[in-house]
Structures are given as structure tokens and as C-alpha cells.
Amino acid sequence: MGSGNNIGINAATTEYVLILNPDVILDKNSIEELFLASKNLSDFTVLAPLEEKFINYGITDKKNLIENKSNVPFKVDYVDGFAMLLNKKNFKNKIYFDENFFMYLENNDLCKRIIDDKGSIYIVPKSRIKHLAAQAVDERFSDEVEFSRNWHWIWSKFYYSKKHFGFFKASYQGIPKYFSSIIKFLFYFLINNKRKRKIYFNRASGFYNAFIGKPSWYRPKIDY
């Protein structure tokens, strides 16, 4: 996701770039409301629409949260990456997504760097969106997607924590889950449950590869 987005962002000659996942449905005026908000929030780095069914943002200081019913854009600490309007001029050094991530947490990493650089991230309540959450994936590939998800989620969590909080904190958070995955892998190996065995093997492998500093190399096996 990150590498593909960077290609589009760097190729764009416009001041703003809108990132949208394929598994989203926009309201009729969603994009219009984002651009209307951009005119009134010149300091923004990222604007995002409001997901209609679940919370697609995170905020630490609850006192700064304006209730959604007011329809006023409000600052947040991060937004989910399926819909983001980027203000290119407010990115320091023109560094966007960290391409070391293959899947998961690349948007969290982007948002954390924005906040650390004193940038601003807003939710625009008048701009509404529905995220179908992976429904764009063909059901034939559901197992391979699940195997890939388990590998990359663990790898990305370790890499993200190491990058922002240090190797020891990332290890402290991940090692218990690593050993738990090994135990579960052995259990499912003994009872010959191949699917579960692969899932927990991939979890352990994702952590181990991140721990020893290997890149995010795992790719799903998809045969058309």
C-alpha cells in the first residue's frame, strides 16, 4: 500500500492528493466536503472523512474532541488509511509512506510522524464514507490473505514499535506472543490442522523476521 501510494503522490502535480482504497463507498458530497474543509483549514496535513459505522480515528486528549453532531472538523492523532486527503506542502522533506511496511500500520506511522512534526490531522464529519473492510478480496484467496495478514501484522507491529519506541519495548511487547504462537503451532501440528498450523507458524515467522531485522518479504501465493 505505502509504495503504491508514494508513486501516485510523487507523480501528482496538484497541491492535494486523495487516497482511497477500492473497498469504500462515498456519499454523494463526500469529496466536495473535504475540499470545502481544506479551504478553511490551511494548516492541515491530512483530512479524512468520517466512517458511518465505526470509529476510523484515534485521539488522546478527549477534551479536544468536538462531538460529531456539531459537524465541525476536529483534530485527531491518527486516521485509518482507507481515505486520506494529503496536503503535500505540509510534509517535511516530502517523505510520505514508509515503504518498509508491506501491509498494516503504514498509515499509523505516517500519522505519528505528522504529529511529531507538529502537523495537523482532522476528521471532517460532513464528509461521510463506508468502508467495506476487505470485501474487495476474492473469496478464493481468503486463506492466503489470512496467512499473509498474520505474518505482516506481527512484523509491522514490531517494526513500528522499534522505529518509534525502541528495540527493547518492541521485544517486550512481542516476545510473549511469539512463544504463544510457537506453542499453538505445535498443538495444531500434532492434531494435523493445516490451516491453523500455518496461521501460527506465520505469526511466529513474522515476529522472528522483524526481530532479526529482515525486511517484510512474505507474499501470498495467489494462482489465477
Contacts in CASP RR format, 6 or more apart in sequence:
PFRMAT RR
TARGET T0000
AUTHOR 0000-0000-0000
METHOD contacts of the structure
MODEL  1
MGSGNNIGINAATTEYVLILNPDVILDKNSIEELFLASKNLSDFTVLAPL
EEKFINYGITDKKNLIENKSNVPFKVDYVDGFAMLLNKKNFKNKIYFDEN
FFMYLENNDLCKRIIDDKGSIYIVPKSRIKHLAAQAVDERFSDEVEFSRN
WHWIWSKFYYSKKHFGFFKASYQGIPKYFSSIIKFLFYFLINNKRKRKIY
FNRASGFYNAFIGKPSWYRPKIDY
1 97 0 8 1.000
1 101 0 8 1.000
1 102 0 8 1.000
1 103 0 8 1.000
1 106 0 8 1.000
2 96 0 8 1.000
2 97 0 8 1.000
2 98 0 8 1.000
2 99 0 8 1.000
2 101 0 8 1.000
2 106 0 8 1.000
3 97 0 8 1.000
3 99 0 8 1.000
5 19 0 8 1.000
5 96 0 8 1.000
5 97 0 8 1.000
6 96 0 8 1.000
6 97 0 8 1.000
6 99 0 8 1.000
8 17 0 8 1.000
9 17 0 8 1.000
9 19 0 8 1.000
9 86 0 8 1.000
9 88 0 8 1.000
9 96 0 8 1.000
10 94 0 8 1.000
10 96 0 8 1.000
12 88 0 8 1.000
14 88 0 8 1.000
15 87 0 8 1.000
15 88 0 8 1.000
15 89 0 8 1.000
16 35 0 8 1.000
16 38 0 8 1.000
16 85 0 8 1.000
16 86 0 8 1.000
16 87 0 8 1.000
16 88 0 8 1.000
17 85 0 8 1.000
17 86 0 8 1.000
17 88 0 8 1.000
18 31 0 8 1.000
18 34 0 8 1.000
18 83 0 8 1.000
18 84 0 8 1.000
18 85 0 8 1.000
18 86 0 8 1.000
19 81 0 8 1.000
19 83 0 8 1.000
19 84 0 8 1.000
19 85 0 8 1.000
19 86 0 8 1.000
20 26 0 8 1.000
20 82 0 8 1.000
20 83 0 8 1.000
21 81 0 8 1.000
21 82 0 8 1.000
21 83 0 8 1.000
21 131 0 8 1.000
21 136 0 8 1.000
22 136 0 8 1.000
23 82 0 8 1.000
23 131 0 8 1.000
23 132 0 8 1.000
23 133 0 8 1.000
23 134 0 8 1.000
23 135 0 8 1.000
23 136 0 8 1.000
24 82 0 8 1.000
24 83 0 8 1.000
24 129 0 8 1.000
24 130 0 8 1.000
24 131 0 8 1.000
24 132 0 8 1.000
25 129 0 8 1.000
25 130 0 8 1.000
25 132 0 8 1.000
26 49 0 8 1.000
26 128 0 8 1.000
26 129 0 8 1.000
27 127 0 8 1.000
27 128 0 8 1.000
27 129 0 8 1.000
29 126 0 8 1.000
29 127 0 8 1.000
30 49 0 8 1.000
30 127 0 8 1.000
30 128 0 8 1.000
30 129 0 8 1.000
31 127 0 8 1.000
33 49 0 8 1.000
33 124 0 8 1.000
33 126 0 8 1.000
33 127 0 8 1.000
34 47 0 8 1.000
34 49 0 8 1.000
34 85 0 8 1.000
34 124 0 8 1.000
34 127 0 8 1.000
35 85 0 8 1.000
36 126 0 8 1.000
37 44 0 8 1.000
37 47 0 8 1.000
37 73 0 8 1.000
37 122 0 8 1.000
37 124 0 8 1.000
37 126 0 8 1.000
37 127 0 8 1.000
38 44 0 8 1.000
38 47 0 8 1.000
38 85 0 8 1.000
38 87 0 8 1.000
40 73 0 8 1.000
41 47 0 8 1.000
41 73 0 8 1.000
41 120 0 8 1.000
41 122 0 8 1.000
43 90 0 8 1.000
43 119 0 8 1.000
43 120 0 8 1.000
44 87 0 8 1.000
44 90 0 8 1.000
44 120 0 8 1.000
44 121 0 8 1.000
44 122 0 8 1.000
45 86 0 8 1.000
45 87 0 8 1.000
45 90 0 8 1.000
45 91 0 8 1.000
45 114 0 8 1.000
45 119 0 8 1.000
45 120 0 8 1.000
45 121 0 8 1.000
46 79 0 8 1.000
46 84 0 8 1.000
46 85 0 8 1.000
46 86 0 8 1.000
46 87 0 8 1.000
46 110 0 8 1.000
46 111 0 8 1.000
46 114 0 8 1.000
46 120 0 8 1.000
46 121 0 8 1.000
46 122 0 8 1.000
47 73 0 8 1.000
47 84 0 8 1.000
47 85 0 8 1.000
47 87 0 8 1.000
47 121 0 8 1.000
47 122 0 8 1.000
47 123 0 8 1.000
47 124 0 8 1.000
47 127 0 8 1.000
48 56 0 8 1.000
48 57 0 8 1.000
48 79 0 8 1.000
48 80 0 8 1.000
48 81 0 8 1.000
48 83 0 8 1.000
48 84 0 8 1.000
48 85 0 8 1.000
48 121 0 8 1.000
48 122 0 8 1.000
48 123 0 8 1.000
48 124 0 8 1.000
49 83 0 8 1.000
49 123 0 8 1.000
49 124 0 8 1.000
49 127 0 8 1.000
49 128 0 8 1.000
49 129 0 8 1.000
50 56 0 8 1.000
50 68 0 8 1.000
50 123 0 8 1.000
50 124 0 8 1.000
50 125 0 8 1.000
50 127 0 8 1.000
50 128 0 8 1.000
50 129 0 8 1.000
51 80 0 8 1.000
51 128 0 8 1.000
51 129 0 8 1.000
51 130 0 8 1.000
51 131 0 8 1.000
52 128 0 8 1.000
52 129 0 8 1.000
52 130 0 8 1.000
53 130 0 8 1.000
54 131 0 8 1.000
56 79 0 8 1.000
56 80 0 8 1.000
56 82 0 8 1.000
56 83 0 8 1.000
56 123 0 8 1.000
56 131 0 8 1.000
57 76 0 8 1.000
57 77 0 8 1.000
57 78 0 8 1.000
57 79 0 8 1.000
57 80 0 8 1.000
57 121 0 8 1.000
57 123 0 8 1.000
58 76 0 8 1.000
58 77 0 8 1.000
58 78 0 8 1.000
58 79 0 8 1.000
59 65 0 8 1.000
59 75 0 8 1.000
59 76 0 8 1.000
59 77 0 8 1.000
60 77 0 8 1.000
64 74 0 8 1.000
64 75 0 8 1.000
65 74 0 8 1.000
66 72 0 8 1.000
66 74 0 8 1.000
68 125 0 8 1.000
70 125 0 8 1.000
71 125 0 8 1.000
71 126 0 8 1.000
72 125 0 8 1.000
73 122 0 8 1.000
73 123 0 8 1.000
73 124 0 8 1.000
73 125 0 8 1.000
74 122 0 8 1.000
74 123 0 8 1.000
74 125 0 8 1.000
75 120 0 8 1.000
75 121 0 8 1.000
75 122 0 8 1.000
76 121 0 8 1.000
76 122 0 8 1.000
76 123 0 8 1.000
77 111 0 8 1.000
77 112 0 8 1.000
77 115 0 8 1.000
77 121 0 8 1.000
78 107 0 8 1.000
78 108 0 8 1.000
78 111 0 8 1.000
78 112 0 8 1.000
78 115 0 8 1.000
78 121 0 8 1.000
79 107 0 8 1.000
79 111 0 8 1.000
79 121 0 8 1.000
79 123 0 8 1.000
80 107 0 8 1.000
80 131 0 8 1.000
81 107 0 8 1.000
82 129 0 8 1.000
82 131 0 8 1.000
83 129 0 8 1.000
83 131 0 8 1.000
84 107 0 8 1.000
86 96 0 8 1.000
88 94 0 8 1.000
90 119 0 8 1.000
91 114 0 8 1.000
92 117 0 8 1.000
95 113 0 8 1.000
96 110 0 8 1.000
97 106 0 8 1.000
97 107 0 8 1.000
97 109 0 8 1.000
97 110 0 8 1.000
98 106 0 8 1.000
98 109 0 8 1.000
98 110 0 8 1.000
98 163 0 8 1.000
100 159 0 8 1.000
100 215 0 8 1.000
100 216 0 8 1.000
101 109 0 8 1.000
101 156 0 8 1.000
101 159 0 8 1.000
101 160 0 8 1.000
101 216 0 8 1.000
102 152 0 8 1.000
102 155 0 8 1.000
102 156 0 8 1.000
102 216 0 8 1.000
102 218 0 8 1.000
102 219 0 8 1.000
103 148 0 8 1.000
103 149 0 8 1.000
103 152 0 8 1.000
103 153 0 8 1.000
103 156 0 8 1.000
103 216 0 8 1.000
104 149 0 8 1.000
104 152 0 8 1.000
104 153 0 8 1.000
104 156 0 8 1.000
104 157 0 8 1.000
105 156 0 8 1.000
105 157 0 8 1.000
105 159 0 8 1.000
105 160 0 8 1.000
106 156 0 8 1.000
108 160 0 8 1.000
109 160 0 8 1.000
109 163 0 8 1.000
109 164 0 8 1.000
111 121 0 8 1.000
112 164 0 8 1.000
114 120 0 8 1.000
114 121 0 8 1.000
115 121 0 8 1.000
134 145 0 8 1.000
137 145 0 8 1.000
141 220 0 8 1.000
141 222 0 8 1.000
143 195 0 8 1.000
144 220 0 8 1.000
144 221 0 8 1.000
144 222 0 8 1.000
145 220 0 8 1.000
146 199 0 8 1.000
147 198 0 8 1.000
147 199 0 8 1.000
147 202 0 8 1.000
147 220 0 8 1.000
148 202 0 8 1.000
148 218 0 8 1.000
148 219 0 8 1.000
148 220 0 8 1.000
150 199 0 8 1.000
150 200 0 8 1.000
150 202 0 8 1.000
150 203 0 8 1.000
151 202 0 8 1.000
151 203 0 8 1.000
151 205 0 8 1.000
151 206 0 8 1.000
151 218 0 8 1.000
152 206 0 8 1.000
152 216 0 8 1.000
152 218 0 8 1.000
154 174 0 8 1.000
154 177 0 8 1.000
154 181 0 8 1.000
154 202 0 8 1.000
154 203 0 8 1.000
154 206 0 8 1.000
154 207 0 8 1.000
154 210 0 8 1.000
155 206 0 8 1.000
155 207 0 8 1.000
155 209 0 8 1.000
155 210 0 8 1.000
155 216 0 8 1.000
155 218 0 8 1.000
156 210 0 8 1.000
156 216 0 8 1.000
157 170 0 8 1.000
157 173 0 8 1.000
157 174 0 8 1.000
158 170 0 8 1.000
158 171 0 8 1.000
158 173 0 8 1.000
158 174 0 8 1.000
158 206 0 8 1.000
158 207 0 8 1.000
158 210 0 8 1.000
158 211 0 8 1.000
159 170 0 8 1.000
159 210 0 8 1.000
159 216 0 8 1.000
161 169 0 8 1.000
161 170 0 8 1.000
161 173 0 8 1.000
162 169 0 8 1.000
162 170 0 8 1.000
162 210 0 8 1.000
170 210 0 8 1.000
171 211 0 8 1.000
174 207 0 8 1.000
175 207 0 8 1.000
177 203 0 8 1.000
177 207 0 8 1.000
178 203 0 8 1.000
178 204 0 8 1.000
178 207 0 8 1.000
178 208 0 8 1.000
178 211 0 8 1.000
181 200 0 8 1.000
181 201 0 8 1.000
181 203 0 8 1.000
181 204 0 8 1.000
181 207 0 8 1.000
182 200 0 8 1.000
182 204 0 8 1.000
184 196 0 8 1.000
184 200 0 8 1.000
185 197 0 8 1.000
185 200 0 8 1.000
185 201 0 8 1.000
185 204 0 8 1.000
188 196 0 8 1.000
188 197 0 8 1.000
188 200 0 8 1.000
189 197 0 8 1.000
202 218 0 8 1.000
205 218 0 8 1.000
206 218 0 8 1.000
209 216 0 8 1.000
209 217 0 8 1.000
209 218 0 8 1.000
210 216 0 8 1.000
END
